[in-house]
Amino acid sequence: MLEELSISGLGVVESASAEFGPGFTVLTGETGAGKTMIVTSLRLLSGARADAARVRTGDDRAIVEGRFRLPPAGRRPAEIDDVLEATGAQVDDDDSLIAVRTVGADGRSRAHLGGRSVPVGALSQVTGELLAIHGQNDQLRLIRPDQQRDALDRFAGPEAAALLDDYRAARTEWTATLDELDRRRADSRELAQEADRLRFGLEEIDATDPKPGEDTELVSTVRRLTDLEDIRAAAAGARRVVSGGDGGDGSVVEGLGTVRSLLESANDDALRALAPRVAEALMVVTDLGDELSGFLAGLPSDAQDLDAILSRQAELKLLTRKYAADVDGVLAWREEAQRRLAEIEDPASSIDELAARAGEQRSRVEEIAGRLHALRVSAAAALGEKVSAELAGLAMGGSELAVAVELAPVDDERLAITVGGVSAQAGPAGADRVEFGLVAHQGAQALPIAKSASGGELSRVMLALEVVLAEPDAGGVMVFDEVDAGVGGGAAVQIGARLARLARRHQVIVVTHLPQVAAFADSHLVIGKSGGGAQGAQTSTLTTLDRPQRVAELARMLAGLGDSDTGRAHAEELLQTAEAARD
């Protein structure tokens, strides 16, 4: 809950602070005293857009600080704990958390949470779980179909939220497949042309059939052929020395053979011990002779073979000019081209396969949309019944809220689905169109509240709806800014009673101009104005009233008779009546 609020430099408020207790707190004051700034400050703590025009004239910034009491660790919403952990915000030992929002006269905004500077979005994630603010603009939003659908889903509870998440995930997959299918159909010509280019390249490379490193080897071969005769002579001379002529006479091999025979036949153990080493040398020299013979055999018979090798080198250079810097790069390009061509020609990614996949995903969307539609239809009846019962206690006896759930008509054939045998539009939040209608009296036709409800009736419908929606939950802070606009008399008394009932499960803070509503509060704050600010500017004060002061304020609100005995008597009677009703 919200325990304390401090404001400085915001609107007409120079500096003000107030403590809030559990239950029902009401804020009243004369017109222009700055009641709106209290709600504005709470909206800023909720992450609302900063407006430099709200900074008090002459101040360089406005500061709003709120102290919230969080549920103990382990009972907090996971969203709050996630933000606290991510930002390093500190929660005090008594589970209180300080949230600060600063707005500069230059429009720059800063946010702090638990002593740490945080993005405004992080502040909003935490306070959004704690604060629910309802103003006159929220009443206007209630006439929007999407807001009515959201209210119905809130009433339907976690099952509706889970179905909606599943639906959105399935619809996202489906639309992604449809987008890919559209792209494939539009790009089929370009893909065909790309496939032709890839096939041509692969055929050209395969026809040449390059080998890894072949271009480098050919460079060495060309260099060798340029000096073919010199190389041949060197290799032949070396072979003659090693192996000799055809008979091997006078060669190293012959000499080593003679040495081995002599050592083996010697009548001396020391000499015979050297024979194995000579045998090893003979083996090495023999291998060397064989390699030289192989090298000579591999040499072209004449320099005319150079033409063939240069022709091969030209073929490889043609490939390296078109596909990569060297033959190894050409081979890598071939591998990538084969992969891409397989991707283009893969039946799993073909248009027919995508169309089949889209059909399966469409069926999944239809199945979830059907379940969500059935749940909403069921919840709509219960919501209408409960809100209508609340309206009866808000001086709207005989009036009923009719919640209609119909399948949305198709306006985009691409996203058309069938639910229960009826064509419908698969929208972002389901295939349903939800509309709140007001039945003015028994037997009357339900008319959309956007067209039939007056300002006072719309206020009461919203309050009744909030009371019903708040029933399953407890512990949040609900702020109402003149939710009683356009209401008076007995209806105002009933609104006060309903707000007091709501405060049994929530902390309720209400800005009001009606004494009938203010009388039901557990705590009463008054916003006053004076001309004692800097440079004679008007400033506002925030004061917590005791009982005698409450009586005087209620008398002022009743008829501006705060100092008269008659006004006080009327106010005292109203306060006693509200206290008795609250008990």
Sequence and secondary structure as in RCSB ss.txt:
>XXXX:A:sequence
MLEELSISGLGVVESASAEFGPGFTVLTGETGAGKTMIVTSLRLLSGARADAARVRTGDDRAIVEGRFRLPPAGR
RPAEIDDVLEATGAQVDDDDSLIAVRTVGADGRSRAHLGGRSVPVGALSQVTGELLAIHGQNDQLRLIRPDQQRD
ALDRFAGPEAAALLDDYRAARTEWTATLDELDRRRADSRELAQEADRLRFGLEEIDATDPKPGEDTELVSTVRRL
TDLEDIRAAAAGARRVVSGGDGGDGSVVEGLGTVRSLLESANDDALRALAPRVAEALMVVTDLGDELSGFLAGLP
SDAQDLDAILSRQAELKLLTRKYAADVDGVLAWREEAQRRLAEIEDPASSIDELAARAGEQRSRVEEIAGRLHAL
RVSAAAALGEKVSAELAGLAMGGSELAVAVELAPVDDERLAITVGGVSAQAGPAGADRVEFGLVAHQGAQALPIA
KSASGGELSRVMLALEVVLAEPDAGGVMVFDEVDAGVGGGAAVQIGARLARLARRHQVIVVTHLPQVAAFADSHL
VIGKSGGGAQGAQTSTLTTLDRPQRVAELARMLAGLGDSDTGRAHAEELLQTAEAARD
>XXXX:A:secstr
 EEEEEEEEETTEEEEEEE  SSEEEEEE TTSSHHHHHHHHHHHTT    GGGB TT SEEEEEEEEE   TTS
S HHHHHHHHHHT    TTSEEEEEEEEETTS EEEEETTEEE HHHHHHHHHHHEEEE HHHHHHTTSHHHHHH
HHHHHH HHHHHHHHHHHHHHHHHHHHHHHHHHHHHHHHHHHHHHHHHHHHHHHHHHH   TTHHHHHHHHHHHH
HTHHHHHHHHHHHHHHHH SSS TTSHHHHHHHHHHHHHH S HHHHHHHHHHHHHHHHHHHHHHHHHHHHHHS 
SSTTHHHHHHHHHHHHHHHHHHT SSHHHHHHHHHHHHHHHHHHH GGGSHHHHHHHHHHHHHHHHHHHHHHHHH
HHHHHHHHHHHHHHHHHTTT TT EEEEEEEE   S GGGEEEETTEEEE BTTBSEEEEEEEE STT   EEHH
HH  HHHHHHHHHHHHHHHHTT  S EEEEESTTTT  HHHHHHHHHHHHHHTTTSEEEEE S HHHHTT SEEE
EEEEES SGGG  EEEEEE  HHHHHHHHHHHHHS TTSHHHHHHHHHHHHHHHHHH 
